[in-house]
Amino acid sequence: MESRFICNMMKRLFFIVTIVTMLLTACSDNDSFTTDRSQRLSFSQDTVRLDTLFSEVPSVTYTFWVHNHASDGLRISQVRLEKGNQTGFRVNVDGTFLNPVAQDLEVRKDDSLRVFVEITAYETKTVVPQLVEDNLLFTLESGVVQKVNLRTFSWDAEKVTDLVIDEDMTIVSEKPLVVYGDGITVAPEATLTLRNTSLFFHNNAQLKVEGRLIVEDCILRGDRLDHMFDYLPYDRVSGQWPGIEIAKGAEGCWMTDTEVRNAWDGITADSTQVVFENCVIHNNRGYGLWARNSQVALDYCQLSNSEAHCLALLGCDAVVNHCTLAQFYPFALSGKALFFSSDSNPLLLTCSNTLITGYEEDVFEGFQRDGETIDYHFSNCLIRTKEVKDEEAFENIIWETPNDEVQGKQHFLVFDDKKYIYDFSIIPESPAYEPRIGRMFVSMTTEETKQ
């Protein structure tokens, strides 16, 4: 009995000694650090490329990893930016901010540290984006210095917040205009002229017109220059800003050679006048152009990829000529390329030389309210809908179906619905090419031409 007890105790003691030895050995391995100069850190990225940003506007946070694949632990004596505070970079190494350095960090064998990088770049005093870069230096206990390059492009911009235009004003700027707060409001009786300017609107900033708006050769879009994913910049994502509102009773809006993109509703107009020539309204989370009880003239325009209708005309007096209405909104089920109806006013619509197509079998819809007038005429158009037997209202029409040899997205020069890259220039193989139905056409000798 006693010998059995002693035997069991010896087994337990042996087991305990074995476990303790293993633990001590493991601790010894993990706590072993080397100053061998051949043992070095490895990085998930040798160069951290931040997206282009506006000067004096904080970036989003970027990260990378510091790994230790050496045979022993490594001590980092110091981490610092080579240029100190001269570039605007901010760095946090595994919870420790560089102020201006981080010291005495340890990376055990097979362990890692996470590094966070941000920047608020200084003004560059130029009108084009400028390279801003620095090196993040890691000095090991062995004296070895390793580096990770940090780089971005900084773009000087003019910034406005809650701007109210209460008298006639013209804005011409080589620098981009970044709009914050509630955006820009054009008061009644005032005229705002935007010329040769790129306007970048923050997420709640809109352009509201209660007076008169004239836009010539401009781009209006959201202000995010970074990426949602590596392959997808925010500039290809809809709903980045509220859009343009032409308020009820405003004198109106005149646009030429201008692009409006990535808004909620690109442009809304109520009981006013809108005249657009050679304009693009693209990739909006609501409507492209929504107009009610308004006079509308569209000439050589592209309205494309809207979650609601690309072009919605309610009780308008509208003329649409040589336009491309392309409904290929990629993020959700979408509305029509063209929707028109009567409202409190009759609808009068003349549409000529216009390409109307999209994903769905039918991207064209007209609606007449009881007791209200609707009068329309389409000529020399390509329309993706069921053929309408009305020779007076539809003259010389190409009726498109999904079974056609060239149809839908096949009309266009570039159509990448994975990366959301589009060029709606019409290619020679399209049945719309020879009769010049649409807005832009690929030339046999040059990249594209309007006529």
N, C-alpha and C positions, 0 to 999 in steps of 0.2 A: 504493500500500500504506500509506504513511505517512498520507496524507489520510483513508483509510478508518479507520485506527486513531484518528485525531484525531476523526473524526465519531462513532465509537462512544463514545469517552470523553465527548464533549459530550452525547450522548444520555443516558448514564448519569448525568452530573453534573446535567443538567436534571431527570431523574427523582428523584434524591436531594434536590435543592433543593426540588422540588415537594412531596415527602413531608414533609420537615422543616418547610416552611412551613405545611402543613396541620396537622401536629402542634402546632406553636407556636400556630397560630390556635385550635385546639381547646383547648389548655391555657389560652390566654389567656381564652377564653370561660368555661371552667369555674372559673377562678380569679378571675373578676371578681365583686366584691361591691358591693352598693349600700347607701346609707343613705337612699334615697328613701322618705319616710314613706308613700307610697301602695303600696309593695311589701310584701306581708305573707305570713305563713304561712297555710296552710289545714290543717284537722284532719279526720281521718276521723270524729270525733265531737265535737260541741260540748259534750256532756254524757256523762260516763261513769257509767252507773248500775250499781252493784254490787248483787248480790243481798243480801237481808236476811241478817244473820248474828248469832250470839250474841256478846254483849260479851265481851271478853278472849279470844276465840278467833280465830286468824289466818284471814283469808279466803284463797280461791284467788287466783291472779294474773289480772288483766285487762290488756288491751293496747289501745292505739290508735296511729295513725300521725300524724306531723307531716310535711306535704308542702310543698315549695317549687315553686310553679307560676309564680313571678315570672320576669322577664326576666334577672335576675342572681342571684348567690348572696346569701344572707342570713346575717349573723352574729347569734347570740343571746348577748347579754351575760350574761344571768342567767335561770335557771329556779328558781322557789321556790313553796312553798305559802303562800297568803295568810295562813293562821292558824298558820303554823309547825308546831310539834309538838303543837298543842292538840287535834287530832282523831283522831290515830292512823294517818293515811294514810302510806304509804311509796311513794316514787317513784324509778324508775330510768329515766334518759333515755339511750337508746342505749348502755348499759353504764356510765353515770355515775350514782351514787346522789346524791340530794339530801342534803347533810350540812352545814348545812341547805339549801344551794343548790348548783346546778350552774352553772358559768361557762364562758364563751368557747367556745361550741359553734358549729359551722358547718353550714349546709345549702346545698350547691351547687344551682345551677339544675337543676330536674327530679329532684332527689334527695329523700330522706326520712329521717326518724329514727323509731325505734320507742320507745314509752314503755310502761313496765310499772308497774302500780298494784296495791298491796295495802293492807289495813288490818287493824289489830287495835284495835277500838273500845273505848273506856273504858266503864265502867259508867255507866248513865244514872240509876240510882236510881228507876226507874219499872217498872210491870208491863206496859206496852204498848211495842211497838217505837217508837223515836224516830229522827227524821231526823238524820243526821250528814252534813255537807257541807263542802267547802272548794273553793277555786279554785286551779288550777295556773296560775301567771303566767309568761308568756314575755316577757321584755324584750328587744327587738331593739336592735341598734347604733344605729338611727335614733331610739331613745327610745320607739317605739311599744310599748305593752303589750297583749298578747293573752292570753286566758284560756280554760281548759277547766274546766268545772264537774265536780267529783267528788262523788258522793252515794251513800248507802246508808242502810239502817235497821238500828239496833242494838237487840238484844233482850236484856235482862238475864235470866239464868237461874241456877238453882241447879245445881251440878255435883257429881256423886258418882262415885267410882272404887272398884271392887271392894267394894261394900257388902254386908255379911253381916247379915241380920236374924236374930238369935238369941233375941229375945224379942218379944212382941207389940208392933207399931208401926203407927201410922196416919200416912200422909203426905197432907196437903192443902196445895196450893201454888198461889198465884195466878201465880207465875212458872213457866215450863217447867222441867222437870228433865232435865238432859243427863247421860247415863250413859256412863261410860268403862270401860276395862279389861275385866275379865271380866263386868262388869255387876252385877246384883243377885241374891243367893242368899238364899232363905228357908229357914232351917234347920229340921230336924224339930222338932216341938212348938211352933214359932213361927207366928204369924199376921201377915201383912202386909196392911193395908187401904190401898188407893189410892183417893182420892176427889177428884173435880173437879180433876184434874191432867193435864197433857200431858207425856208422857215421850218423850224423843228419845234413841235408842240409837245409839252409835258403832258402827263396822262390825263389831267383834268382841264387843260387849257384848250379853248376853242376860239374860232374866229366868228364873231357874231356881227351881222351887218344890219343896222337899222336905217342906214343912209344909202351910200353908193360905194361899191367896191369895183376897182379896176385892177386886173392882175395881168402882167405881161412877162412871159419868160421866167416863170418861178416854179419852185418845187415846194409843196406843203406836205409834211409827213410827221410822224412821231419822232421824239428826240432820243430814242435809245439807239446807240451805235454798237452795242454789244450783241452777243449771240444767246439765243435760247438753248441751242445745241450746237455742236461743232459745225454741223452742216447748215444750220438755220439761223441767220441773223434776224434780229427783231424787225428789221426793215421789211421782211417778207411775212410778218405776222399781222393779221388784221386786229382792229380794236385798240390801237396804240394811243389814240386821242379822240376827242368827241367829233371833230370835223367842222364844217362850215355851215352856219345857219344864216340864211337870208330871211330875215324876220318878216312877218306879215306887214305889208304896207311899205316896205323898204323900196327905195328908188330902183335898186336892182344890182346885178353883178355882171360884169363883162370880163371874160378871160380869153387870152390867146397864148398859145405855146406854153401851156402850164400843165403840171401833173399834181394831182391830189391822190394820196394813197394811204392805206393802212389805218383808216379812221373807223369809228363806229358807223355813222352815216357820213359818206363822203361830202355831199352837199344836199341840204334841204332848202326849199324855197316855197313860200306861201304868199299868194296874192301879190306877186311882184314880177320882175322881168329878169331872165337869165339868157345871156348870149355867149356861147362858147365856140371858139374856132381853134382847131388843132390842139385839143386838150385830151388828157388821159385821166380817168377816174378809176382807180384800180384797187382791188383787194380790200374791201370794206366789210365790216362785220354786220352792218345793217344794209342800208340802201347805197347804191352808187350815187345816183341823182334822183331825188324824190321831189316832185313839183306839184303843187295844187293851185288851181285857179290862177295860173301864171302864164305869161308869154314866154315861150321857150324856143330858142334857135340853136341847133347843134350842127356844126359843119366840120367835117373831117375830125371827128372825135372818137375815142375809144372808151367804152364803159365796160368793165370786165370784172368778174370774180367778186360778187357780193353775196352775202348770206341771204339777204332779202333780194328784191329785184335790182338788176343793174340799172334799169331806167324805168321809173314809175311816173306816169303822167295822169293826173286826176283833174278833170275839168279844165284842161289847159288848151291854149291855142299854140300848137307846136309844129315846128318844121325841123325834120331830121334828114340830113343829107350827107352821103359818103361817110357813114359811121360804121364802126365795128362794135356790135353788142355781143359779148362773149361771156357766157355764164358757165364758168368752170370752177366755182368756189370749192376749195379743197378740204375745208375743215368741218363741214356739216352739210345736211340737206339744204338746198338753196331754192330761192325764188326763180322768177322768170328773167330771161334776158331783156324782154320788153313786156311791161304791163301797162294797159291804158284803160281808162274808164271815165264816164261822166262823174260829176260831183255836184256841188250846188250850181256850177256853171256847165254849159255844154262842153264837149270835147271836140276840138277841131285838130286833126293830125294829118300832116303830109309827110310821108317817109319815102325817100328815093335813094337808090344806089347804096343800100345799107345791108350789111351782113349780120344776120341774127342767128346765133347758133349756141350750142352748149352741150353739156353731158346728157341731159334728159331727152327723151324722145320728142317732147313738146316744150319749147322754152318761150312761147309766144301766147299772150292772153289778152283779150279785150272783153270789157264788161260794160253793159248798159243798164243803168238804174231805171226803174219804172218811171215813165213820164219825163225822162231827161233825154237830151239830144246827144248823139254820138255820130260824128262824121269823120271818116278816115279814108285815105287813099295811099296805097303802096305801089311803087313802080320801080322796075329794074332792081329788085331786091332778091337776096337769098334768105329764105326763112325756114327754120327747122320747126315744122308743125305739120299737122294733117292738111292736105290741100283744101283750100277754100274755093268753092265754085261761085265766084262773084267777080266777073270780068271788069265791072266798073270800079270796084274798090281795090282789086288786085290785078295789076297790069304788068305783064312780062316778068313773072315771078319764077325763080328756081325754088321748088319745094324740096327741102332736104329731109332724108330719112336715115335712120341708123344703118340701113343696108346699102347706102351709096358707096361707091368705090373710094371716094374722097369725101369725108364728112367729119363734123365735129372738130376735134383737135388737129386733125390731119390737114386743115387749111393753113396751118401757121408754121412759121420758121422755127421757133424754139418752143417746146412744150415739155417741161420737166416737172411732172406732178409729184416727184419725190422730194426734190429740193425747192420746189415752188419758184422756178425760174421760167419766165415766159417772154416771148417776143411775138406779138400778134400781127406781125407783117405777113401778108398773104403770099403763098408760094405759087410758082407758075403752074403746078399740077392742080391747083384748086379750080373748081368750076367758076369761082368768083373772080379769078385773075383776069381773064381776057375781057369780060364786060366791065371791069373796074368797079366791082361791087365791094365796098368796104373803105377802110381808111388808108392803110399803108400797104405797099406792094414791094416784094423783093424784085430788084432789077436783074436782068440777065448780065449786066456789066458792072453794076455797083450794088452795094449791100441792100439799100432800100430807097424807095422814092414815093412821094405822095401822089404823083399823077401817073 
